Amino acid sequence: MEIPAIKSGIQLLSIALQQTLFNRGSHLESPNLDNHIMEIIVTYNNRDNFIDVTVSVKLIKQDDPEPQKADFSTSVTMIGVFEKVGEFPLSDKEFAHINAAAIIFPYVRQHIRSLSLDAGMNPILIPLVNFQKMYKDKQEKDT
């Protein structure tokens, strides 16, 4: 008896860096990130049987009227390209904001860590994120 191959409803094709901004200011020492906030933006676009998902992470000083002049800020955007294969139980929006974001985020996190090390700073380790909770909280807030 031959068992048919089972394919996932959505498959990852690629993840790529789309944009990096890194502002260290004039300080040579590592910045104090206690007063910085992390902003995460997830967007997606459908193309035929493909979903392009971008995850942008910004570390900015909280309540800074001129973030471009801050002692430290960074912004990284990565894009993941996924192919739809067969049926999938989640909507494209749910997939993008939960599953795809959770797949792409570790690459963003590692890139920020590498940037800080390459800049001669202590490594910046941004916290892990529960994208399912973040999506649920946003849905509840929007209703």
C-alpha positions as CSV (number, residue, x, y, z in Angstrom):
1,M,0.0,0.0,0.0
2,E,1.4,3.3,-1.0
3,I,1.1,6.3,1.4
4,P,0.6,9.6,-0.4
5,A,2.9,12.4,0.4
6,I,1.4,15.0,2.8
7,K,2.2,18.6,2.1
8,S,1.8,21.5,4.5
9,G,-0.9,24.0,3.6
10,I,1.8,26.8,3.4
11,Q,5.5,26.4,2.7
12,L,8.3,28.8,3.4
13,L,10.2,29.7,0.2
14,S,12.6,32.4,1.4
15,I,13.4,35.0,4.0
16,A,15.3,38.1,3.1
17,L,16.5,41.4,4.7
18,Q,14.6,44.3,3.2
19,Q,15.8,47.3,5.3
20,T,18.2,48.0,8.2
21,L,18.6,51.4,10.0
22,F,21.1,51.6,12.8
23,N,21.8,54.8,14.7
24,R,24.4,54.7,17.4
25,G,24.7,58.5,17.9
26,S,28.0,59.8,19.2
27,H,28.3,57.4,22.1
28,L,31.1,54.8,22.1
29,E,29.7,52.8,25.0
30,S,26.7,50.5,24.7
31,P,23.4,52.3,25.1
32,N,21.1,51.9,28.0
33,L,18.0,50.3,26.5
34,D,15.8,50.5,29.7
35,N,14.0,53.6,28.3
36,H,13.5,52.1,24.8
37,I,10.4,50.4,23.5
38,M,10.1,47.7,20.9
39,E,7.5,48.3,18.1
40,I,6.6,45.4,15.9
41,I,4.7,45.8,12.6
42,V,3.5,42.9,10.5
43,T,2.1,43.4,7.1
44,Y,1.2,40.9,4.3
45,N,0.4,40.9,0.6
46,N,-1.3,38.1,-1.4
47,R,-0.1,37.2,-4.9
48,D,-1.9,34.3,-6.5
49,N,-0.7,31.3,-4.4
50,F,1.9,33.3,-2.5
51,I,1.9,35.4,0.7
52,D,4.6,38.0,1.2
53,V,4.9,38.8,4.9
54,T,7.0,41.6,6.3
55,V,8.1,41.9,9.9
56,S,9.5,45.3,11.0
57,V,11.0,45.7,14.5
58,K,12.0,49.2,15.8
59,L,13.8,49.9,19.0
60,I,13.2,53.6,19.8
61,K,13.6,55.7,22.9
62,Q,10.2,56.1,24.6
63,D,8.6,59.5,24.4
64,D,11.5,60.9,22.3
65,P,10.3,64.0,20.3
66,E,13.2,63.6,17.9
67,P,14.0,59.9,17.5
68,Q,16.4,60.5,14.6
69,K,18.7,62.4,17.1
70,A,18.4,59.8,19.8
71,D,21.5,58.2,21.3
72,F,20.4,54.8,19.9
73,S,17.7,53.5,17.6
74,T,17.4,50.7,15.2
75,S,14.9,49.4,12.7
76,V,15.0,46.1,10.8
77,T,12.5,44.8,8.2
78,M,12.6,41.3,6.8
79,I,10.3,39.7,4.3
80,G,9.2,36.1,4.1
81,V,7.7,34.5,1.0
82,F,5.3,31.7,1.5
83,E,3.6,29.4,-1.0
84,K,0.0,28.2,-0.4
85,V,-0.2,24.4,-1.1
86,G,-3.7,23.0,-0.7
87,E,-6.0,24.0,2.1
88,F,-4.9,25.7,5.3
89,P,-7.1,26.1,8.4
90,L,-6.1,29.8,9.1
91,S,-7.0,32.9,7.1
92,D,-4.2,34.6,5.3
93,K,-4.3,37.4,7.9
94,E,-4.1,35.0,10.9
95,F,-1.2,33.1,9.2
96,A,0.7,36.3,8.5
97,H,0.3,37.8,11.9
98,I,0.8,34.6,13.9
99,N,2.7,31.8,12.1
100,A,4.7,33.8,9.5
101,A,5.7,36.5,12.0
102,A,6.9,33.8,14.5
103,I,9.0,32.2,11.7
104,I,10.5,35.5,10.5
105,F,11.1,37.2,13.9
106,P,14.1,35.1,15.0
107,Y,16.0,36.2,11.9
108,V,15.2,39.9,12.8
109,R,16.3,39.3,16.3
110,Q,19.6,37.7,15.2
111,H,20.2,40.5,12.8
112,I,19.8,43.1,15.5
113,R,22.2,41.1,17.7
114,S,24.8,40.8,15.0
115,L,24.5,44.6,14.1
116,S,25.2,45.5,17.8
117,L,28.2,43.2,18.0
118,D,29.6,44.4,14.7
119,A,29.3,48.0,16.0
120,G,31.5,47.1,18.9
121,M,28.6,47.1,21.4
122,N,27.4,44.6,23.9
123,P,24.9,42.3,22.1
124,I,21.3,43.6,22.0
125,L,19.1,40.6,22.7
126,I,15.5,41.7,22.1
127,P,12.9,39.6,24.0
128,L,11.0,36.7,22.5
129,V,7.4,37.5,21.4
130,N,4.2,35.5,21.6
131,F,2.6,36.4,18.3
132,Q,-0.5,34.5,19.0
133,K,-1.2,36.6,22.1
134,M,-0.2,39.8,20.4
135,Y,-2.7,39.1,17.5
136,K,-5.4,38.1,19.9
137,D,-4.9,41.2,22.0
138,K,-4.9,43.4,18.9
139,Q,-8.2,41.8,17.7
140,E,-9.8,42.4,21.1
141,K,-8.6,46.0,21.2
142,D,-10.0,46.7,17.6
143,T,-13.4,45.3,18.5
